[in-house]
Amino acid sequence: MLPPLLFVALLIFAPIIYIALFSVGLRSNIPGTEVAFSLDNWDGFLFGENNPFRARFFYSMRVALLVSLVTTAAAYPLAYFLSFVARQRRYTLLLLLLAPFFTSYLLRVLAWQIMLNDEGVVTWAARAIGLIADDGNISWLIYSTFSVSLVLFYTWVPFVTLPIFAVLENMDHRLVEAAQDLGASRWTTFWRVTFPLSLPGVIAGFVFVMIPTTGEFITPLFVGGADNQLFGNSIQAFFGTTNWNLGSVLAMALIITVVILMLIFGRFLNTDLRAAPGGDEK
């Protein structure tokens, strides 16, 4: 196992170390530039007054948290329906849910841009039913936090549904029957039995949204506009510049944030798995 593990570790850690060297001034993309250890860029990002990149970072975290919460809340009823209601048709419906995602992600974002713009189908429908004037527009429908959150929500719902569905499918359904035999209502059975047992899938689905959304840049690029770009767009903007040192600080800040989130949610996930029936209580 050692050679493949070393190969994978090299692929994962070598680029991160390379970026880290840029972030502390030990590398430069400008030929002939003298390099020396420096934390000036880190100091400016963390403690500089009115730093636009730090403000963009916190804005991105708020959007990522909002999208993660809403997506997880919406995916749970879908997973519950597939597992407990759809019965024999559940895998067919699951395939239909995933079908749009067999196409290019970029094409789907562009399709949303076309639908949400000032002459798109949503605005046309609002004009047709009299919600807005014939020459009016809905200002928050495109190039806004709403449009970014909506497209990200659409993107991640199926991927959050999958882990929750998998947990619900593999749980011991005899526990639900036992709770009902003991006089528990459907609502009580859900909150006391089904939902606690499904928490590992809920947490996994939440992580599936939260982690990639923190670095998302394609969706805000097309439907976010200049004022609603996420932190990933700030990092991507440095690719065509000579200031890779500051861009590497932003990239490392995002990497550190993602690692911290993974450690936190991984701890909660392991706790829930150990607490589940048949889990390791030690």
Summary of the structure (lengths in Angstrom):
residues: 282
radius of gyration: 23.2
end to end distance: 29.1
largest distance: 78.1
contacts: 796
relative contact order: 0.13
helix: 76%
strand: 0%
